[in-house]
Amino acid sequence: MSPFQAIELASVPASLMFIFTLIGLGIHVPESITGALQHFAAGILLCTIGTELIPTMSGSSGFNMNLSCFLGFFTGVAVMISLGILFPEHDHCEDDEEAEIPKKKKGLGRKESLLRSSVLSMQQRPSLIHACESQSLLSKQSAIATFPSALLFAIVVDSAMDGLLIGIAMAAGPSAGPMMAASLSVEMSFLGLTLAISLKGLNKLKSTSAALAGPVFIVLGATIGGILSHTFSNNPVSLAFLLSFGTSALLFMVAEELLLEAHEKGEHVWWVDLQLYTGFFASVVMGKFLK
């Protein structure tokens, strides 16, 4: 597959992210729907990992191939953990006099963590609690018009990484790229809705420009991944490194982001949890049609 095909595949999640960002500017998505989408995307990704990426690792032979798998796998882990460190789980809400204290997580994770505010105990800091709650309410009512530069940068980095994984997955087989694009379409749609929350209250030009940033970097990342896959398609050692990198990065995305975020509050709703298995089976069926 050529880099141009990677761009075509990446255009699907990129377009959906842009569309859902625009939609999100005018609607509110229930947490149960968000959790169901996260479970569904996680199911597709798990199936893609197991059927398209892991066989290359398990079928590796010789010292060089196995070393390449090892280095690629743990390089992926290192990159994803580093992103988590660069974009920590908490942001802060502060006034002119009070110190900042982290707020309890609300299920939004690394990608949306810059949307959260910090809260002190009601007994100790009632005025600050009132200020934070008021800020949250105003945000939901589109009354805050501050451009979310830090959040947008985090989304751009994440989008570039997801696009890169689409391009890398193409090297695993003809169905791996489309399956990856399908799963990331769900994730990017959800992320677009999240971005929309912070864009409410901005003028149309700024909102549209911010909504385009993520999709552009998805395509850019896929282009780079497609070039790498095409370049190393005849180099088994380098290809093993790329696919191992993609495997660990996707595992991290499923275990440390999608499912963890979906259960931040510790709640389990049966039909939401069911979407993990629905997504997994849908990926199996999708693979049969694509092969």
C-alpha positions as CSV (number, residue, x, y, z in Angstrom):
1,M,0.0,0.0,0.0
2,S,1.2,3.5,-0.9
3,P,1.4,6.6,1.4
4,F,-1.5,8.0,-0.7
5,Q,-3.7,5.1,0.5
6,A,-2.7,5.9,4.1
7,I,-3.9,9.5,3.5
8,E,-7.2,8.2,2.1
9,L,-7.8,6.0,5.2
10,A,-6.8,8.8,7.6
11,S,-9.3,11.2,5.9
12,V,-12.2,9.1,7.4
13,P,-11.4,9.7,11.1
14,A,-10.1,13.2,10.3
15,S,-13.4,14.1,8.6
16,L,-15.5,12.6,11.4
17,M,-13.5,14.4,14.0
18,F,-14.1,17.7,12.3
19,I,-17.8,17.0,11.8
20,F,-18.4,15.9,15.4
21,T,-16.5,18.9,16.7
22,L,-18.9,21.2,14.9
23,I,-21.9,19.1,16.1
24,G,-20.6,19.2,19.7
25,L,-20.7,23.0,19.6
26,G,-24.4,22.7,19.8
27,I,-25.2,19.6,21.8
28,H,-24.3,17.8,25.0
29,V,-23.4,14.1,24.9
30,P,-24.4,11.9,27.9
31,E,-21.6,10.2,29.8
32,S,-23.2,6.8,29.1
33,I,-23.0,7.4,25.3
34,T,-19.4,8.5,25.7
35,G,-18.5,5.4,27.6
36,A,-20.2,3.1,25.1
37,L,-18.2,4.7,22.3
38,Q,-15.0,4.3,24.2
39,H,-15.8,0.6,24.8
40,F,-16.7,0.0,21.2
41,A,-13.5,1.6,19.9
42,A,-11.5,-0.4,22.5
43,G,-13.0,-3.6,21.2
44,I,-12.1,-2.9,17.6
45,L,-8.6,-2.0,18.6
46,L,-8.1,-5.1,20.6
47,C,-9.2,-7.3,17.7
48,T,-7.0,-5.4,15.3
49,I,-4.0,-5.9,17.6
50,G,-4.6,-9.6,18.0
51,T,-5.4,-10.5,14.4
52,E,-3.2,-8.0,12.4
53,L,-0.2,-6.9,14.5
54,I,0.7,-9.6,17.0
55,P,1.1,-12.4,14.4
56,T,4.2,-10.5,13.0
57,M,5.7,-10.4,16.5
58,S,4.9,-14.0,17.4
59,G,6.2,-15.2,14.0
60,S,9.5,-13.4,14.3
61,S,12.6,-15.6,14.1
62,G,16.3,-14.9,14.6
63,F,18.1,-12.6,16.9
64,N,17.7,-9.5,14.9
65,M,14.0,-9.9,14.3
66,N,13.3,-10.6,18.0
67,L,15.5,-7.7,19.1
68,S,13.7,-5.4,16.7
69,C,10.3,-6.5,18.2
70,F,11.6,-5.9,21.7
71,L,13.0,-2.4,20.9
72,G,9.9,-1.4,18.9
73,F,7.5,-2.6,21.6
74,F,9.1,-0.8,24.5
75,T,9.8,2.3,22.4
76,G,6.0,2.5,21.8
77,V,5.5,2.2,25.6
78,A,8.0,4.9,26.3
79,V,6.5,7.3,23.8
80,M,3.0,6.8,25.2
81,I,4.1,7.2,28.8
82,S,6.1,10.3,27.9
83,L,3.0,11.8,26.3
84,G,1.1,11.1,29.6
85,I,3.9,12.9,31.5
86,L,3.9,15.9,29.2
87,F,0.1,16.2,29.4
88,P,-0.7,15.3,33.0
89,E,-4.1,14.3,34.3
90,H,-5.0,17.5,36.1
91,D,-5.3,21.2,35.3
92,H,-6.0,23.8,37.9
93,C,-8.7,26.3,38.8
94,E,-7.3,29.3,40.8
95,D,-8.2,32.7,42.1
96,D,-6.0,35.6,43.1
97,E,-5.3,34.4,46.6
98,E,-5.9,30.6,46.9
99,A,-3.4,27.8,46.2
100,E,-4.2,25.1,43.6
101,I,-5.3,21.6,44.6
102,P,-6.1,18.7,42.2
103,K,-9.7,17.8,41.6
104,K,-10.9,14.3,41.6
105,K,-10.9,12.8,38.1
106,K,-14.1,12.8,36.2
107,G,-13.4,10.3,33.5
108,L,-11.9,12.5,30.8
109,G,-8.3,11.2,30.9
110,R,-5.2,12.6,29.2
111,K,-6.8,13.9,26.1
112,E,-9.4,15.9,27.9
113,S,-7.6,16.6,31.2
114,L,-6.9,20.2,30.4
115,L,-10.7,20.8,30.6
116,R,-10.9,20.1,34.3
117,S,-10.7,22.5,37.2
118,S,-9.3,21.9,40.7
119,V,-11.5,22.0,43.8
120,L,-10.8,22.2,47.6
121,S,-13.0,20.7,50.3
122,M,-16.2,22.6,51.0
123,Q,-15.4,23.0,54.6
124,Q,-12.0,24.6,53.9
125,R,-12.5,26.6,50.7
126,P,-16.2,27.4,50.1
127,S,-15.5,30.5,48.0
128,L,-13.1,28.7,45.7
129,I,-15.5,25.8,45.2
130,H,-18.2,28.3,44.3
131,A,-15.8,29.9,41.8
132,C,-14.8,26.6,40.2
133,E,-18.4,25.4,40.0
134,S,-19.5,28.7,38.5
135,Q,-16.6,28.4,35.9
136,S,-17.7,24.9,35.0
137,L,-21.4,26.0,34.6
138,L,-20.4,29.0,32.5
139,S,-18.3,26.7,30.3
140,K,-21.3,24.4,29.6
141,Q,-23.4,27.5,28.8
142,S,-20.8,28.7,26.3
143,A,-20.0,31.8,28.4
144,I,-16.2,31.3,28.5
145,A,-14.5,32.3,25.4
146,T,-10.8,31.7,26.2
147,F,-8.9,30.0,23.4
148,P,-7.9,26.5,24.7
149,S,-4.3,26.6,23.4
150,A,-2.9,23.9,25.8
151,L,-5.8,21.5,25.1
152,L,-5.5,22.0,21.4
153,F,-1.8,21.3,21.5
154,A,-2.4,18.0,23.3
155,I,-5.1,17.0,20.8
156,V,-2.7,17.8,17.9
157,V,0.0,15.6,19.3
158,D,-2.5,12.8,20.0
159,S,-4.0,13.1,16.5
160,A,-0.6,12.9,14.9
161,M,0.2,9.8,16.9
162,D,-3.1,8.1,15.9
163,G,-2.5,9.0,12.2
164,L,0.9,7.5,12.5
165,L,-0.6,4.2,13.7
166,I,-2.9,4.1,10.7
167,G,0.1,4.3,8.4
168,I,2.1,1.8,10.4
169,A,-0.8,-0.7,10.5
170,M,-0.9,-0.8,6.7
171,A,2.3,-2.8,6.7
172,A,0.6,-5.6,8.7
173,G,-1.8,-6.5,5.9
174,P,-4.5,-5.3,3.5
175,S,-7.2,-5.2,6.2
176,A,-5.1,-3.8,9.1
177,G,-5.2,-0.2,7.8
178,P,-9.0,0.0,7.2
179,M,-9.7,-1.7,10.6
180,M,-7.4,0.8,12.4
181,A,-9.1,3.7,10.6
182,A,-12.5,2.4,11.6
183,S,-11.6,2.1,15.3
184,L,-9.9,5.5,15.4
185,S,-12.9,7.0,13.7
186,V,-14.9,6.2,16.8
187,E,-12.2,7.6,19.1
188,M,-11.7,10.8,17.0
189,S,-15.4,11.5,16.9
190,F,-15.5,11.3,20.7
191,L,-12.4,13.5,20.9
192,G,-14.0,16.0,18.6
193,L,-17.0,16.3,20.9
194,T,-14.6,16.9,23.8
195,L,-12.8,19.7,22.0
196,A,-16.2,21.3,21.2
197,I,-16.8,21.8,24.9
198,S,-13.8,24.2,25.2
199,L,-14.6,26.0,21.9
200,K,-18.0,27.1,22.9
201,G,-18.2,30.9,23.2
202,L,-15.4,31.5,20.7
203,N,-16.2,33.3,17.4
204,K,-16.8,31.2,14.3
205,L,-13.4,31.7,12.7
206,K,-11.4,30.6,15.8
207,S,-13.7,27.6,16.4
208,T,-13.4,26.4,12.9
209,S,-9.6,26.8,12.8
210,A,-9.3,24.9,16.1
211,A,-11.6,22.2,14.8
212,L,-9.4,21.7,11.7
213,A,-6.1,21.3,13.6
214,G,-6.7,17.7,14.8
215,P,-7.9,16.4,11.4
216,V,-4.9,18.0,9.6
217,F,-2.4,16.3,12.0
218,I,-4.2,13.0,11.6
219,V,-3.6,13.1,7.9
220,L,0.0,14.3,8.4
221,G,0.7,11.5,10.9
222,A,-0.8,8.9,8.5
223,T,1.3,10.3,5.7
224,I,4.5,9.8,7.7
225,G,3.4,6.3,8.8
226,G,2.5,5.4,5.3
227,I,5.9,6.5,4.0
228,L,7.6,4.5,6.8
229,S,5.6,1.4,6.0
230,H,6.2,1.7,2.3
231,T,9.9,2.3,2.8
232,F,10.5,-0.7,5.1
233,S,8.0,-3.1,3.4
234,N,11.0,-5.1,2.1
235,N,13.0,-4.8,5.3
236,P,11.6,-7.4,7.8
237,V,13.7,-6.2,10.7
238,S,12.6,-2.6,10.4
239,L,9.0,-3.7,9.7
240,A,9.0,-5.7,12.9
241,F,10.1,-2.7,14.8
242,L,7.3,-0.5,13.3
243,L,4.6,-3.1,14.0
244,S,5.8,-3.8,17.5
245,F,5.8,-0.1,18.2
246,G,2.2,0.1,16.9
247,T,1.2,-2.9,19.0
248,S,2.3,-1.4,22.3
249,A,1.0,2.1,21.5
250,L,-2.4,0.6,20.8
251,L,-2.4,-1.5,23.9
252,F,-1.6,1.5,25.9
253,M,-4.4,3.4,24.2
254,V,-6.9,0.7,25.1
255,A,-5.8,-0.1,28.7
256,E,-4.7,3.3,29.9
257,E,-7.0,5.6,28.0
258,L,-10.3,4.3,26.6
259,L,-11.3,1.7,29.2
260,L,-9.7,3.5,32.1
261,E,-11.5,6.7,31.2
262,A,-14.8,4.9,30.7
263,H,-14.7,3.6,34.3
264,E,-13.2,6.6,36.1
265,K,-16.2,6.8,38.3
266,G,-16.2,3.0,39.0
267,E,-19.7,2.6,37.4
268,H,-20.5,-0.4,35.2
269,V,-23.6,-0.3,33.1
270,W,-24.2,-3.6,31.3
271,W,-25.1,-2.2,27.9
272,V,-22.1,0.1,28.0
273,D,-19.7,-2.7,28.9
274,L,-21.3,-4.9,26.2
275,Q,-20.0,-2.5,23.5
276,L,-16.4,-3.7,24.1
277,Y,-17.4,-7.2,22.9
278,T,-19.7,-5.7,20.2
279,G,-16.7,-3.7,18.8
280,F,-14.5,-6.8,19.0
281,F,-16.9,-9.0,17.1
282,A,-17.6,-6.2,14.6
283,S,-13.9,-6.0,13.9
284,V,-13.8,-9.8,13.3
285,V,-16.7,-9.4,10.7
286,M,-15.0,-6.4,9.2
287,G,-11.8,-8.3,8.7
288,K,-13.6,-11.1,6.8
289,F,-15.0,-8.6,4.4
290,L,-11.8,-6.8,3.9
291,K,-9.6,-9.9,3.3
